[in-house]
């Protein structure tokens, strides 16, 4: 459940901070990954609002095709592709008067409120603070709204997000958090199950209950789904004149 803190008075000189949760409704995320309902606790990033400081507002941007809950801090995603939807969400937060943003999804089970607090703290010395995932993407991106141009033109969903963003700044201007796992396939769950996170036990249970010993078939399905997702992110082909 998303917890949204009410608008509050902010002292002059203190930056207004927001967590931008960019995620579909949970049942949509589970279906897209072919995960069972038992995997729901693994996709808990959007629940982080109950743990962050009350001085930080949480805004959820969810897909237009999902059931929609009304609320001042709950918004529909708008745009024809991921990049447009993400940029529109950032612009909406900027219009609301925030100074600093931490953007996250819901698919990093190792994400904790302390990671968000640390990202905001590091923005005092950096232009970007990134949480790199195990595939080359980012599970967390922190930035000041005045520097949001750094995120435009990134080729998202290619597992190169982190490197692309790092290349846009001097090394001293980028802070990197600990690498964590994002879950987009059963192959990712297998990797996550090997680590000491408390949710790794659930990942192991799902592997035993759903996959059994047929790892080869599961891996084949993962590769096929990944290729479909990549094709869906590709722009339409140009037509010859």
C-alpha distance (Angstrom), angle and dihedral (degrees) to the residues before:
residue distance angle dihedral
X1 . . .
X2 3.79 . .
X3 3.81 113.2 .
X4 3.80 112.9 -153.6
X5 3.77 119.2 -167.0
X6 3.81 115.8 -141.2
X7 3.79 121.0 -109.3
X8 3.80 109.2 -85.2
X9 3.80 140.3 -173.0
X10 3.79 111.8 -89.7
X11 3.79 121.1 -158.7
X12 3.77 117.0 -118.3
X13 3.79 111.0 -90.6
X14 3.81 94.3 22.8
X15 3.82 111.1 112.6
X16 3.79 117.8 -121.9
X17 3.78 107.6 -124.3
X18 3.79 131.3 -158.3
X19 3.78 135.9 -178.9
X20 3.81 109.5 -141.9
X21 3.79 109.0 -153.7
X22 3.80 108.0 -164.3
X23 3.79 107.9 -169.0
X24 3.77 145.2 124.5
X25 3.79 120.4 -119.3
X26 3.80 110.9 -72.7
X27 3.81 95.9 -108.7
X28 3.82 89.9 52.4
X29 3.80 91.7 50.8
X30 3.80 91.8 48.8
X31 3.80 93.2 48.6
X32 3.81 93.8 48.1
X33 3.79 90.6 53.8
X34 3.82 94.4 41.0
X35 3.81 88.9 -122.2
X36 3.84 121.1 151.7
X37 3.80 121.4 -119.9
X38 3.81 88.3 -101.9
X39 3.81 87.5 71.1
X40 3.81 91.7 63.8
X41 3.85 95.0 104.7
X42 3.82 88.6 57.0
X43 3.81 90.5 62.3
X44 3.78 96.2 53.8
X45 3.79 102.7 126.8
X46 3.80 93.4 113.2
X47 3.83 89.4 59.1
X48 3.79 92.2 63.7
X49 3.82 89.3 96.3
X50 3.78 90.4 81.1
X51 3.81 90.7 61.1
X52 3.80 106.5 42.6
X53 3.77 124.1 92.1
X54 3.79 117.1 -77.1
X55 3.82 86.6 -122.9
X56 3.82 88.9 71.0
X57 3.80 122.6 74.6
X58 3.80 119.7 -143.4
X59 3.81 121.0 -145.0
X60 3.79 121.6 -171.8
X61 3.80 119.0 -154.8
X62 3.79 109.2 -167.3
X63 3.80 134.8 178.8
X64 3.79 120.0 -80.8
X65 3.79 91.8 -131.2
X66 3.80 94.5 58.0
X67 3.81 127.0 86.5
X68 3.78 105.1 -83.2
X69 3.79 127.7 -137.3
X70 3.79 115.3 -157.4
X71 3.78 120.5 -126.5
X72 3.82 140.8 125.0
X73 3.81 91.7 -105.7
X74 3.80 97.4 42.5
X75 3.79 117.2 85.2
X76 3.78 139.3 175.2
X77 3.78 118.4 -115.7
X78 3.80 111.6 -118.2
X79 3.80 128.6 -166.2
X80 3.78 141.7 74.9
X81 3.82 97.2 -98.0
X82 3.81 141.1 12.7
X83 3.81 94.7 -87.8
X84 3.81 93.1 51.4
X85 3.80 93.3 45.0
X86 3.79 92.3 49.2
X87 3.81 93.8 46.6
X88 3.82 90.6 48.0
X89 3.80 90.0 51.8
X90 3.80 90.6 51.8
X91 3.81 91.2 49.1
X92 3.80 90.4 50.8
X93 3.81 91.1 53.8
X94 3.81 89.4 47.7
X95 3.82 90.2 52.9
X96 3.80 88.8 54.1
X97 3.80 89.4 62.5
X98 3.80 103.4 -107.4
X99 3.80 122.3 151.6
X100 3.81 103.2 -164.0
X101 3.79 131.6 31.9
X102 3.78 137.0 -169.2
X103 3.81 110.2 -162.6
X104 3.81 118.9 -158.8
X105 3.80 139.8 161.6
X106 3.78 128.1 -144.5
X107 3.80 99.7 -111.0
X108 3.82 101.9 83.2
X109 3.84 106.7 88.8
X110 3.80 91.8 -175.9
X111 3.81 93.8 59.2
X112 3.79 113.3 116.3
X113 3.79 135.3 -175.9
X114 3.80 89.0 -111.1
X115 3.83 88.9 63.1
X116 3.80 90.1 56.2
X117 3.81 92.2 46.8
X118 3.80 90.7 49.9
X119 3.82 91.8 48.8
X120 3.80 91.4 54.2
X121 3.81 90.5 47.1
X122 3.81 92.2 52.1
X123 3.80 91.9 51.8
X124 3.80 86.6 76.8
X125 3.82 86.7 73.2
X126 3.84 104.1 22.9
X127 3.78 140.6 57.8
X128 3.79 91.9 -145.2
X129 3.78 134.4 20.5
X130 3.80 113.8 -166.3
X131 3.77 134.3 -168.8
X132 3.83 104.5 -154.0
X133 3.79 118.3 -150.1
X134 3.81 126.3 -146.2
X135 3.82 93.2 -97.0
X136 3.80 100.2 51.0
X137 3.79 98.5 -91.8
X138 3.81 129.1 103.9
X139 3.78 129.4 -101.8
X140 3.83 89.7 -172.8
X141 3.80 134.5 26.6
X142 3.81 120.8 -175.5
X143 3.80 122.8 -172.3
X144 3.78 144.4 144.9
X145 3.77 114.3 -102.2
X146 3.80 90.5 -123.0
X147 3.83 87.7 61.4
X148 3.82 96.1 47.0
X149 3.80 90.4 113.8
X150 3.82 86.3 77.9
X151 3.82 88.4 72.9
X152 3.81 96.7 52.4
X153 3.78 117.6 104.6
X154 3.80 95.6 17.6
X155 3.81 113.8 146.7
X156 3.77 98.3 -128.2
X157 3.80 126.4 -160.8
X158 3.81 93.0 29.2
X159 3.83 96.3 104.0
X160 3.82 88.9 -114.0
X161 3.81 99.3 90.1
X162 3.80 94.9 110.2
X163 3.81 95.0 49.0
X164 3.81 92.4 45.8
X165 3.80 92.3 52.2
X166 3.81 93.2 45.0
X167 3.81 89.7 53.3
X168 3.81 90.5 57.9
X169 3.80 94.1 64.3
X170 3.76 139.9 41.4
X171 3.83 112.5 -92.1
X172 3.80 90.0 -110.5
X173 3.81 90.4 55.7
X174 3.82 95.2 59.8
X175 3.80 126.1 73.1
X176 3.80 120.0 -162.7
X177 3.79 124.2 -153.7
X178 3.80 123.9 -156.7
X179 3.79 116.2 -63.4
X180 3.82 112.9 -104.0
X181 3.80 138.3 -179.8
X182 3.78 124.5 -100.9
X183 3.78 118.2 -161.0
X184 3.78 116.4 -134.1
X185 3.80 100.4 137.1
X186 3.79 143.9 12.6
X187 3.81 88.2 -94.7
X188 3.81 88.2 61.7
X189 3.81 90.7 49.9
X190 3.81 89.6 53.0
X191 3.80 90.5 53.7
X192 3.80 93.3 45.4
X193 3.82 91.7 50.1
X194 3.82 89.8 65.5
X195 3.80 93.9 62.8
X196 3.79 131.7 82.1
X197 3.79 98.9 -112.2
X198 3.84 113.1 129.8
X199 3.80 89.3 -120.6
X200 3.80 91.2 55.3
X201 3.83 88.4 85.4
X202 3.79 89.6 60.7
X203 3.80 89.7 48.1
X204 3.81 89.8 52.5
X205 3.80 91.2 48.7
X206 3.81 91.5 51.8
X207 3.77 91.4 50.1
X208 3.80 92.0 51.4
X209 3.79 95.1 42.6
X210 3.80 100.1 42.1
X211 3.78 106.9 22.8
X212 3.78 100.6 32.5
X213 3.78 111.0 176.6
X214 3.78 95.9 -36.5
X215 3.80 94.8 101.8
X216 3.79 94.5 147.1
X217 3.81 93.8 59.9
X218 3.80 91.6 45.7
X219 3.79 91.0 51.2
X220 3.81 90.4 50.2
X221 3.81 90.8 52.7
X222 3.82 90.7 48.2
X223 3.80 92.4 53.9
X224 3.80 91.9 47.9
X225 3.80 92.6 50.3
X226 3.79 92.3 47.2
X227 3.82 90.5 53.3
X228 3.80 90.9 49.8
X229 3.81 90.8 51.3
X230 3.80 91.3 49.5
X231 3.82 91.6 49.8
X232 3.81 89.8 49.8
X233 3.81 90.4 54.6
X234 3.82 93.4 50.4
X235 3.83 117.6 100.4
X236 3.82 117.2 -111.9
X237 3.82 115.0 -86.7
X238 3.77 118.1 -95.7
X239 3.80 114.8 -112.1
X240 3.76 120.2 -129.8
X241 3.77 115.1 -114.5
